[in-house]
Every structure is written in structure tokens, then in C-alpha cells.
């Protein structure tokens, strides 16, 4: 399950490109939880806010923590 500060992978990659690999970024950090979820792209810092229902449909997996 995801929580504040979790990293998630969405079904569709973000349009920004990782410079070192040339691939599209697909790693997002959860920065707000509530009725709406706010996520931030870890590559370009673009922020997206969507309803919890929409987020859970579009999320593919929760990534392991980077500790």
C-alpha cells in the first residue's frame, strides 16, 4: 500500500526523458494524500493531482523504499 513519501510507478510513462538513458521517466513520489492524490515526477519535478479513484486505477505498483 502507498503512503506519504512512497514512490510509485504508473501504467503510462511521463513524457519527460531521462538524460542518461534516453528512456521516459515513470517514477513518481506521493506528496499529498486525501480524497485527491498529488504526485511529483522524480525526473522533472512536474506535479499532477488526481482523484484517489483515478490514481488507484492508473497506478501499476508501489516501488520499494530507497533506504
Helices and strands as residue ranges (DSSP letters): E 7-10, E 28-32, E 36-41, E 47-51, H 52-58, E 59-63
